[in-house]
Amino acid sequence: MPGLLRKETGVAMAKGGGDEADGAPRRGRPRSIETTNAILESAYALMAATGLAATTIDAIARHSSVSKMTIYKWWPSREALLIDAFLHHAAQMLPLPPASSGTAAARARRHAAAYAEALQGEFGKVQLAVISECISKTGSAELFYARYLQFRRDALVDMITAGQKDGSILAEGLPEDLYDAIYGSLFYRYVFGIAPITPAYARSLVDLVLRPKG
């Protein structure tokens, strides 16, 4: 598994999906990466193909050839597993841009454009379905934020902060607000279908919000 994928998936598991999900370390054999991947990939494949209602623990166990006991041991709830499956897929489909790949603004353009494109396919539908599931089951989207969004949001906020410090981003607002202005706008347009979302639009939105130098 690539380093970024290990890091992103590891963060989610540390927040409740690992062997210490209930707050106390569990004894026994450590997780198998292959088995974990099989569960996560099966869960996402089922969500994309059959919808969330049909993506039960039973269905995931059959699809991944992993026992229900193992799944219940490693995840505290079905919702946590669905979010981790989405995170696992997102880490591969929308990797966070490394610092060596250009200025902060250039990296933000690429990532926002990739996100806008992903929203038009199954990724967007699965993301919206998982968020809706969290809200319907728990009354809020806090679980989705804690297991998926927080890590990615923090990483991109740090990238914007670095751009402000080195002068490549001229916008003076709080980095958190600038991030929300970009990704909140993209998600808002997607959910309500207000206007088409294209990679070109996402890039222009980044430039409008961040005001990159030059």
HELIX and SHEET records of a PDB file:
HELIX    1   1 GLY A    3  ALA A   12  1                                  10    
HELIX    2   2 MET A   13  GLY A   17  3                                   5    
HELIX    3   3 ILE A   33  THR A   50  1                                  18    
HELIX    4   4 ILE A   57  SER A   64  1                                   8    
HELIX    5   5 LYS A   68  TRP A   74  1                                   7    
HELIX    6   6 ARG A   78  MET A   93  1                                  16    
HELIX    7   7 ALA A   99  SER A  101  5                                   3    
HELIX    8   8 ALA A  104  LEU A  119  1                                  16    
HELIX    9   9 GLU A  122  THR A  138  1                                  17    
HELIX   10  10 GLU A  142  PHE A  144  1                                   3    
HELIX   11  11 TYR A  145  LEU A  149  3                                   5    
HELIX   12  12 GLN A  150  ASP A  166  1                                  17    
HELIX   13  13 PRO A  175  PHE A  192  1                                  18    
HELIX   14  14 PRO A  199  LEU A  210  1                                  12    
END                                                                             
